[in-house]
Amino acid sequence: MEEDIDPAYLRRLETAFRSIKPKHQRLILMRRVDGLSYAEIAERLGTSVEQVERRMAQAILALDRAMDEGRRPWWRFW
């Protein structure tokens, strides 16, 4: 599957990932690279699953906004 991914897209993703806060990077890595569940992440961070869910939503939103690089229409900035 990785062979099908556009190299330019991967560079944009890497640049966007590096631009988000380290705490967001850490959550994304724990979930996607380490394969941890939200419960396992919560246990490691000493917090609740609900808090992990909120933080993950913030991390995904931050990454999404960084990927857009300012090309997002004004009405999507809510």
Secondary structure, 3 states (H helix, E strand, C coil): CHHHCCHHHHHHHHHHHHHCCHHHHHHHHHHHCCCCCHHHHHHHHCCCHHHHHHHHHHHHHHHHHHHHCCCCCHHHCC
